[in-house]
Amino acid sequence: MKKFILYISLFVAVFSASAQVTPTDGQTQVNSKKDEKVKALYIAYISQQLTLTPAEAEKFWPIHTQYEAELHAINKNELNELDRQQAVLNVKKKYQGSFNKILGNERSNNFYKQDAEFRKKLIERLKQMRQQRNNNNQDRLQRNKLGQQLP
């Protein structure tokens, strides 16, 4: 439980720090760094939740990379929603056997749950950051209006 709290704290800290980056000409470079941080958090989170041994991790992550690439390719295609969901399900079924060989059935099933949980937490954190940014902008606008109204 302590490790879980540590990972979540690290997750929040990384996003808080990265949220303060201002747009520049190298915006894609900034996005790339954010993507790398998210990926590192994801790897740490999944490794901790699945209690991967170094040997398991050595086998699991290359297969996971292929799995993610196939999912990413599906999301790039312009499919209707049901076809997209079916394609995602097909990829998950395709990799289920490979994950089972490395992790066993129970932990393999847990991977899919933890993957969804991480993404859910990520989306929630991004929404919080966006709301906080909007609140800060509104506060700034109100202060500017008050400053203009004073003689």
C-alpha positions as CSV (number, residue, x, y, z in Angstrom):
1,M,0.0,0.0,0.0
2,K,2.9,2.4,0.8
3,K,4.4,1.8,-2.7
4,F,1.0,2.5,-4.3
5,I,0.7,5.8,-2.4
6,L,4.3,6.6,-3.4
7,Y,3.6,5.9,-7.1
8,I,0.4,8.0,-7.0
9,S,2.3,10.8,-5.3
10,L,5.0,10.6,-7.9
11,F,2.3,10.6,-10.6
12,V,0.7,13.8,-9.2
13,A,4.1,15.5,-8.8
14,V,5.2,14.8,-12.3
15,F,2.0,16.2,-13.8
16,S,2.0,19.2,-11.5
17,A,5.5,20.0,-12.6
18,S,4.8,19.4,-16.3
19,A,1.6,21.4,-16.2
20,Q,3.6,24.6,-15.6
21,V,5.6,24.3,-18.8
22,T,4.8,27.2,-21.1
23,P,4.3,26.7,-24.8
24,T,7.3,27.3,-27.0
25,D,8.5,26.6,-30.5
26,G,9.6,23.2,-29.2
27,Q,6.1,22.2,-28.1
28,T,6.5,18.8,-29.6
29,Q,9.6,18.3,-27.6
30,V,7.8,19.3,-24.4
31,N,4.9,16.9,-25.4
32,S,7.5,14.2,-26.0
33,K,9.0,14.7,-22.5
34,K,5.5,14.5,-21.0
35,D,4.8,11.3,-22.9
36,E,8.0,9.8,-21.6
37,K,7.1,10.8,-18.0
38,V,3.7,9.2,-18.4
39,K,5.2,6.1,-19.9
40,A,7.7,5.8,-17.0
41,L,4.8,6.2,-14.5
42,Y,2.8,3.6,-16.4
43,I,5.6,1.1,-16.3
44,A,6.2,1.7,-12.6
45,Y,2.5,1.4,-11.8
46,I,1.9,-1.7,-13.8
47,S,5.2,-3.4,-12.6
48,Q,4.2,-2.6,-9.0
49,Q,0.5,-3.7,-9.4
50,L,1.5,-7.0,-11.1
51,T,4.5,-7.5,-8.8
52,L,6.7,-8.3,-11.8
53,T,10.0,-10.0,-11.2
54,P,13.0,-8.8,-13.3
55,A,12.7,-12.0,-15.4
56,E,9.0,-11.5,-16.0
57,A,9.5,-7.8,-16.8
58,E,12.2,-8.7,-19.3
59,K,9.7,-10.9,-21.1
60,F,6.5,-8.8,-20.5
61,W,7.5,-5.3,-21.7
62,P,8.6,-6.2,-25.2
63,I,5.3,-8.0,-25.8
64,H,3.5,-5.1,-24.2
65,T,5.2,-2.7,-26.6
66,Q,3.9,-4.7,-29.5
67,Y,0.4,-4.8,-27.9
68,E,0.4,-1.0,-27.4
69,A,1.6,-0.5,-31.0
70,E,-1.4,-2.5,-32.3
71,L,-3.8,-0.6,-30.1
72,H,-2.3,2.7,-31.2
73,A,-2.7,1.7,-34.9
74,I,-6.4,0.9,-34.3
75,N,-7.0,4.3,-32.7
76,K,-5.4,6.0,-35.8
77,N,-7.9,4.3,-38.1
78,E,-11.2,6.0,-38.7
79,L,-13.5,3.2,-37.6
80,N,-17.0,3.6,-36.2
81,E,-17.1,3.1,-32.5
82,L,-18.4,-0.5,-32.5
83,D,-15.8,-1.6,-35.0
84,R,-13.0,0.2,-33.0
85,Q,-14.1,-1.6,-29.8
86,Q,-14.2,-4.9,-31.5
87,A,-10.7,-4.4,-33.0
88,V,-9.4,-3.5,-29.5
89,L,-11.0,-6.6,-28.1
90,N,-9.5,-8.7,-30.8
91,V,-6.0,-7.4,-30.0
92,K,-6.5,-8.0,-26.3
93,K,-7.6,-11.6,-27.0
94,K,-4.6,-12.0,-29.3
95,Y,-2.2,-11.0,-26.6
96,Q,-4.0,-12.8,-23.7
97,G,-2.1,-16.0,-24.4
98,S,1.3,-14.4,-24.5
99,F,0.6,-12.5,-21.3
100,N,-0.7,-15.8,-19.7
101,K,2.5,-17.6,-20.5
102,I,4.5,-14.9,-18.7
103,L,2.2,-13.9,-15.8
104,G,-0.3,-16.7,-15.5
105,N,-4.1,-16.3,-16.0
106,E,-4.9,-14.4,-12.9
107,R,-2.2,-11.8,-13.2
108,S,-2.8,-11.5,-16.9
109,N,-6.4,-10.6,-16.3
110,N,-5.3,-8.2,-13.6
111,F,-3.1,-6.5,-16.1
112,Y,-6.1,-5.4,-18.2
113,K,-7.8,-4.1,-15.0
114,Q,-4.8,-2.2,-13.9
115,D,-4.2,-0.8,-17.4
116,A,-7.7,0.6,-17.4
117,E,-7.4,1.9,-13.8
118,F,-4.2,3.8,-14.7
119,R,-5.8,5.4,-17.7
120,K,-8.8,6.3,-15.6
121,K,-6.6,8.0,-13.0
122,L,-4.6,9.7,-15.7
123,I,-7.8,11.2,-17.3
124,E,-9.0,12.3,-13.9
125,R,-5.7,14.0,-13.1
126,L,-5.7,15.8,-16.5
127,K,-9.3,17.0,-15.9
128,Q,-8.2,18.3,-12.4
129,M,-5.3,20.2,-14.0
130,R,-7.5,21.7,-16.7
131,Q,-10.0,22.8,-14.1
132,Q,-7.3,24.3,-11.9
133,R,-5.9,26.1,-14.9
134,N,-9.3,27.5,-15.9
135,N,-9.9,28.7,-12.3
136,N,-6.5,30.4,-12.2
137,N,-7.3,32.1,-15.5
138,Q,-10.7,33.3,-14.2
139,D,-9.1,34.6,-11.1
140,R,-6.6,36.5,-13.1
141,L,-9.3,38.0,-15.3
142,Q,-11.3,39.1,-12.3
143,R,-8.2,40.8,-10.8
144,N,-7.5,42.6,-14.1
145,K,-11.1,43.8,-14.2
146,L,-10.9,45.1,-10.7
147,G,-7.6,46.8,-11.4
148,Q,-9.2,48.6,-14.5
149,Q,-12.2,49.8,-12.4
150,L,-10.2,51.4,-9.7
151,P,-9.4,55.2,-10.3
